[in-house]
Every structure is written in C-alpha cells, then in structure tokens.
Amino acid sequence: MDIKTFAKEHFEEYKALICQLTAIPAPSHHEERRAAFICEYLHQLGYGQAFVDDAKNVICEVKGSDLEAPVHIFMAHTDTVFPDETELPVVVEDGCIKAPGVGDDTTNVCAILMTLKYLSEKKIVPKQTMVFALNSCEEGLGNLKGCRALVKQYTGRIGQLVSYDCGYNAGTVWAVGSRRYEIRIRTTGGHSYADFGAINAIAVAADMIHDFYEIDTNTMPGKTTYNVGLIEGGTSVNTIAQDVKILYEYRSDRMMGLELMEREMSAIIDKYTDREDARVDIEMIGDRPSMGQVDKKKMAELQKRTEGIIFRNTGVMPMFGSGSTDCNIPLSMGIPAICFGVYLGGGQHTREEYVRIDSLETGLCAAMEMICEDMTNPL
C-alpha cells in the first residue's frame, strides 16, 4: 500500500481523529489531557516506547537501522492559544472542520499520528533513528519549553528537525527571535483631588511607553520590531494609580537586532529606576532565540526538497520566509530545520478557526512523504 492509497483509505479515520483531539483542551503548560490521549493512541498502535516527559512532550523514538546516523526529529505542538480547560466545540459544516485550535496545531499533530500508524502497519524501519514528538508550549508564553527540552535531550545527535505547524501554503526557514518582559511600576498614589500632584503610576507608564516608541529600528540589522501589548492597573477614576503592569516585547530576525534592542530597552528602564518617586521592576517572561549560523547548503537542500514534496502532493508551491516557531531552537543552534503545515484553512488564533476538508488528504500525503522519504524497504 503506497502513501496515497493509505491516505485515501484512512481519510475518514483521519478526519475523526482531528475532531476528537481538537475537542480536548490544551492551553500552554496544561497539555496533560492531550498528551495522555496521544500516548495511549501510540501504545495501541504498538509503540510501547512512547512516553510523556517532564515537559509534557509525547516522545516516540523509532530506532533506525544505522544507529550511528544523525537523528531526524519530526514534531507538532499540542498546545493552543486558548485558555479553555473544558471540552472545545467542534463543528463540521460547509466543507470545513471548525474549532479553536483545529489547524494550529491539532491537524498537524494528527498527521504525525497517522504517519506512525502507516509505519506500524507496513513494519517500516528508517535508515536513521527518528524521533516523533508531540510537544508542549509552542504558543505565546509557553516560550518553546517543549522544543527546548527535546533538543537538549538529543544534543549533538540531531541531523535535521521538521516542525509541522499551520498550513502547507507557507512555511518558515528563518528564525525570528523575541524577548518579552513584564514591567511593573508602583507609586504612592492617592485621592485624585485631595492628593493631586502625587505621582501617578499610569502617567509614569505612559512616559515609558512613549520612550519605547521613540526607538529607531531603521538602522538595526534585518527586521526588528517592538510592541507594548498589554497595560493593566489603576483602581478607579478618582484614584491616582499606584500600580501598573506593562507587557512589552521586541523581535528581530538577527541576533544583533535583539542585542541592540536590549541595550535600548535597558537604557530606558535605567532612566526610570533612578527615580525616587516610583519603583520599577522588570521580569523577563519570554526569550526566543533568533537565527544562528546554519549551513546554507543544507538549508537550501532541505527547503528545495520540502517545496517539491508539497507541490507534488498538493499542487501548491509554498512561500517560505521568517517566523517564530519551534524551529527557533534548532536554527539558533546551527541545526537545519524547517516548518510547514498539512492543510489549508484560516482564522488561526481565533475561535472561528477552520481547516478545509478538501485539503486534508493531499496535506497528509505531503506530511507522510516528508517522513517516509528516508525509510528503507519494509522488513
């Protein structure tokens, strides 16, 4: 049975698995229910070696015939951006599966599971050891915890890493790094009338934000950006605010861009920590590395091979560029890595997210070929 025949004959099973897994809530850091489901699913396929590690990654290592060859890792993240801890609604209508997190990244997780089913049924052994990881904490403040733990476990042995994420019309070959901070400003505050003139934490925060937005990134290498994404604080309309919290991040597709932004931000923070009338505390809550020194020839070959696989199976030529994904970790360490997905859809990171059912079979074929291309003949 070839890949296309398998995908066609198991299509309804694949679709049902997507619906079943999507309904299981998995906020970042709380993926345990999905992890348990996936691990049990793999055990039923005959992968008794599958286990859930301390980072809540489900890891299934398939030994290769050449134990000296570099390890290849295939992964897809189990967490979603949604905080729900109760069952998520899944609707199949209008040629789509609609649900929060259905595409990003549940469909990709299911593609790996179906590929493992194929390998088990065909009793195929890879040339090199392959590690299949359904990993935690890719989203937001998950800070790539799952991928960090995985790459650390296989340090020095990884030949390449493929992350299945989002759709097959686009992908990532260049890492955009980021650093995220929680900045807290506290003052004495007071009554808006009786204590008028007292330092207002919100006013201090506004001045600080203004300074952040005066940073000129045009002279920095690559593309470098910054953003204040959240402001919380104050008590009431007639209270001089005592306490304000700011969430601030900056990003760059160059390591030097991150370092230059660190200097700019530190200079601004120092300006406010020197004040006697306000207390400023800062905590780093996220740190994603940027692009490292990766062999250009190997990356070009990996991208070309991936483009060919996607185009052959789907008829779509993907657009590859920069982004922030699980691939940040290997790419920052000089390990060839690529990120692409297995469906067409839309609405990622919204409750209106959907995947097109007519894209699932061809996308699954692309995912399977990417994995199976290094396989030996069935034993």
C-alpha positions in Angstrom: 0.0 0.0 0.0 1.5 3.3 -1.0 1.1 6.6 0.8 -1.7 8.0 -1.4 -3.7 4.7 -1.1 -3.3 4.8 2.7 -4.3 8.4 2.9 -7.4 7.8 0.8 -8.5 4.6 2.7 -7.9 6.1 6.1 -9.3 9.6 5.3 -12.5 9.3 7.4 -10.4 7.9 10.3 -8.0 10.9 10.0 -10.9 13.4 10.0 -12.5 11.8 13.0 -9.2 11.8 14.9 -8.8 15.6 14.1 -12.2 16.2 15.6 -11.6 14.1 18.6 -8.3 15.6 19.5 -9.3 19.2 18.8 -12.1 18.9 21.4 -9.5 18.1 24.2 -8.4 21.4 25.7 -4.7 22.1 25.8 -3.6 25.6 27.0 0.1 26.1 27.1 1.6 24.4 30.2 -1.6 22.4 30.6 -1.4 19.9 27.8 -1.6 16.8 30.0 -5.0 15.6 28.8 -4.0 15.7 25.1 -0.6 14.2 25.9 -2.3 11.3 27.7 -4.7 10.7 24.8 -1.8 10.8 22.3 0.4 8.5 24.3 -2.4 5.9 24.7 -3.1 6.1 21.0 0.5 5.4 20.2 0.6 2.5 22.6 -2.4 1.0 20.8 -0.5 1.3 17.6 2.2 -0.8 19.1 4.6 1.9 20.1 5.1 0.9 23.7 8.2 3.1 23.9 6.1 6.3 23.6 6.1 8.3 26.9 5.3 11.7 28.3 8.4 13.6 29.5 8.6 16.2 32.3 7.9 19.0 29.8 4.7 17.3 28.8 6.0 16.3 25.4 4.9 12.9 24.0 8.0 11.3 22.6 8.1 8.3 20.4 11.6 7.2 19.3 11.8 4.8 16.4 15.2 3.2 16.1 16.9 3.2 12.7 19.0 0.5 11.0 22.1 2.8 11.3 22.4 3.8 14.9 25.4 6.0 14.1 23.5 8.2 11.7 22.2 11.6 12.9 18.7 11.6 14.4 15.9 13.2 12.5 13.1 14.8 14.5 9.5 15.4 13.4 7.3 17.4 15.7 4.0 19.2 16.0 2.8 21.1 19.1 -0.1 20.1 21.2 -0.9 23.4 22.9 -3.3 26.0 21.7 -3.6 29.8 22.5 -7.0 29.3 24.1 -7.3 29.2 27.9 -10.3 26.8 27.9 -10.0 23.8 30.2 -13.4 22.3 29.3 -14.2 20.5 26.0 -13.9 22.7 23.0 -16.8 22.8 20.4 -16.0 21.2 17.1 -18.4 21.7 14.1 -18.2 20.0 10.7 -20.0 22.1 8.1 -19.6 23.9 4.8 -16.7 21.7 3.8 -14.7 22.6 6.9 -13.9 21.5 10.3 -14.4 24.5 12.6 -13.0 24.8 16.1 -10.5 26.8 18.1 -7.0 25.3 17.5 -8.2 22.8 14.9 -5.5 23.9 12.5 -2.9 25.4 14.8 -1.8 22.9 15.5 -4.1 19.9 16.0 -4.4 18.8 12.4 -0.6 18.7 12.1 -0.4 16.5 15.3 -2.9 14.1 13.8 -0.9 13.9 10.5 2.1 12.6 12.5 -0.1 10.1 14.3 -1.5 8.8 11.0 2.0 8.5 9.6 3.1 6.5 12.6 0.0 4.2 12.0 1.2 3.7 8.4 4.8 2.9 9.6 3.4 0.4 12.1 1.2 -1.3 9.6 3.9 -1.6 7.0 6.6 -2.5 9.6 8.9 0.0 8.1 12.3 0.8 9.7 14.0 4.1 9.0 17.7 4.3 8.0 18.4 6.7 10.9 16.7 6.9 14.2 13.6 9.1 14.0 12.1 10.9 16.9 8.4 11.8 16.7 7.4 14.5 19.3 4.0 15.9 20.0 5.4 18.8 22.0 4.2 21.3 24.6 4.4 25.0 25.0 5.0 26.4 21.5 2.4 29.2 21.8 2.9 32.6 23.5 4.4 32.4 27.0 5.0 28.7 26.6 8.4 30.0 25.5 9.1 26.9 23.4 9.6 24.9 26.6 8.8 21.6 24.9 11.1 22.0 22.0 13.9 23.2 24.3 13.6 20.1 26.4 13.5 17.8 23.3 16.5 19.4 21.6 18.5 19.3 24.9 17.8 15.6 25.2 19.3 14.9 21.7 22.0 17.5 21.8 24.9 16.6 19.4 22.8 13.9 17.6 20.3 15.9 15.5 20.7 15.9 11.8 17.6 17.9 11.0 14.3 18.9 12.5 10.9 19.3 10.8 8.1 21.1 12.6 4.5 20.7 11.3 2.7 23.9 12.0 -0.1 25.8 10.3 -0.8 25.3 6.5 1.1 24.0 3.5 0.9 27.2 1.5 3.6 28.8 3.6 6.5 27.9 5.9 9.4 29.1 8.0 13.2 28.7 7.3 14.5 31.7 9.2 14.0 32.2 12.9 12.6 35.5 14.3 13.8 35.8 17.9 11.9 37.7 20.6 12.3 38.8 24.2 9.2 39.5 26.4 9.0 41.4 29.6 6.6 42.3 32.3 7.3 45.7 33.7 5.7 46.8 36.9 5.5 50.4 38.1 4.5 51.3 41.6 4.0 54.7 43.3 2.3 56.1 46.4 -0.9 57.1 44.6 -3.7 58.8 46.4 -7.0 60.6 46.0 -7.5 62.3 42.7 -8.5 65.6 44.4 -7.0 65.6 47.9 -3.6 64.3 46.7 -3.5 66.0 43.3 0.1 66.2 42.2 1.2 62.9 43.6 3.0 60.7 41.1 0.6 58.5 39.0 1.9 55.1 38.0 -0.2 55.3 34.8 1.5 58.6 33.9 4.9 57.1 34.5 4.0 54.1 32.4 2.8 56.4 29.6 6.1 58.3 29.6 8.0 55.0 29.5 5.9 53.7 26.6 6.5 56.9 24.7 10.2 56.4 25.2 9.9 52.8 23.9 8.2 54.1 20.7 11.0 56.6 20.1 13.4 53.7 19.5 14.6 53.8 15.9 15.0 50.3 14.4 15.7 51.5 10.8 19.4 51.3 11.4 19.3 47.9 13.0 20.1 44.7 11.0 17.4 42.7 9.4 13.8 43.4 10.5 13.5 44.5 14.2 10.2 45.4 15.8 8.7 46.2 19.2 5.3 46.3 20.8 3.5 47.1 24.1 0.7 44.6 24.0 -0.9 45.0 27.4 -1.4 47.6 30.1 -3.1 46.8 33.4 -3.5 48.8 36.5 -5.2 51.6 38.4 -8.1 51.4 40.9 -10.8 53.9 39.9 -11.5 57.1 38.0 -10.9 59.1 41.2 -7.8 57.4 42.3 -4.2 58.3 41.5 -2.9 54.9 40.2 -0.5 53.1 42.5 0.3 50.1 40.4 0.6 49.4 36.6 1.8 46.4 34.7 3.1 46.6 31.1 3.8 43.7 28.8 6.5 44.6 26.3 8.3 42.6 23.6 10.8 43.2 20.8 11.6 40.9 17.9 14.3 40.6 15.3 15.4 38.1 12.6 19.0 38.8 13.6 20.8 38.1 16.8 22.4 41.5 16.7 19.0 43.1 16.4 17.9 41.5 19.7 21.1 42.7 21.4 20.7 46.3 20.2 17.1 46.3 21.4 18.3 45.0 24.8 20.6 48.0 25.1 17.9 50.5 24.1 15.4 49.0 26.5 17.9 48.8 29.4 18.8 52.5 28.9 15.1 53.5 29.1 14.5 51.2 32.2 17.5 52.7 33.9 16.1 56.2 33.4 13.0 55.2 35.4 14.6 53.0 38.1 16.7 56.0 39.1 13.6 57.9 40.1 12.9 58.1 43.9 9.2 58.6 43.5 8.5 55.4 41.6 9.5 51.8 41.9 10.1 49.9 38.6 10.6 46.1 38.5 11.2 44.2 35.3 10.9 40.4 34.7 11.7 38.5 31.5 8.8 36.2 30.7 9.9 35.0 27.3 13.1 34.6 25.4 13.1 33.0 21.9 16.5 32.9 20.1 17.0 34.3 16.6 18.7 32.7 13.6 22.1 31.1 14.2 24.9 30.0 11.9 23.2 27.2 9.9 24.9 25.5 6.9 23.4 27.4 3.9 23.7 24.5 1.5 21.9 22.1 3.9 19.1 24.6 4.4 18.7 25.2 0.7 18.6 21.5 0.1 16.0 21.0 2.9 13.8 23.8 1.6 14.0 22.6 -2.0 13.1 19.0 -1.0 10.2 20.3 1.1 8.9 22.5 -1.7 9.0 19.6 -4.1 7.1 17.3 -1.7 4.4 19.9 -1.0 4.0 20.8 -4.7 3.9 17.1 -5.9 1.2 16.2 -3.4 -1.0 19.4 -3.2 -0.2 21.4 -6.4 0.6 24.4 -4.2 4.1 26.0 -4.2 4.6 27.2 -0.6 6.2 30.6 0.2 9.0 30.2 2.8 10.2 33.1 5.0 10.9 34.1 8.5 8.8 33.4 11.6 8.8 32.5 15.3 8.2 28.7 15.7 9.6 25.7 17.4 12.3 25.8 14.8 13.8 28.8 16.5 15.6 26.4 18.9 17.4 24.2 16.4 18.1 27.1 14.0 19.7 29.1 16.7 22.0 26.2 17.4 23.0 25.7 13.8 20.8 22.7 13.2 18.9 22.6 9.8 15.2 22.9 10.4 12.0 23.7 8.5 8.4 24.4 9.5 5.3 23.9 7.3 1.8 22.5 7.8 -0.5 20.0 6.2 -3.8 21.8 5.4 -5.4 24.9 4.0 -7.7 27.0 6.3 -7.8 30.2 8.2 -8.7 32.0 11.4 -5.7 30.9 13.3 -5.7 32.1 16.9 -9.4 32.9 16.7 -12.5 30.9 17.8 -13.6 30.9 14.2 -10.6 28.9 13.1 -11.2 26.3 10.4 -9.5 23.7 8.1 -10.7 22.9 4.6 -11.7 19.2 4.4 -10.7 19.1 0.7 -7.1 19.9 1.7 -6.6 17.2 4.3 -5.9 14.2 2.2 -3.2 15.8 0.0 -1.7 17.6 3.0 -1.5 14.2 4.8 0.3 12.8 1.8 2.9 15.6 1.9 3.5 15.1 5.7 3.9 11.3 5.2 6.2 11.6 2.2 8.4 14.1 4.2 8.8 11.4 6.9 8.9 8.3 4.7 11.5 9.5 2.1 14.3 8.3 4.3 12.8 4.9 5.0 14.3 1.6 4.0 12.2 -1.2 2.4 9.7 -3.0 4.6 11.3 -5.7 6.7 
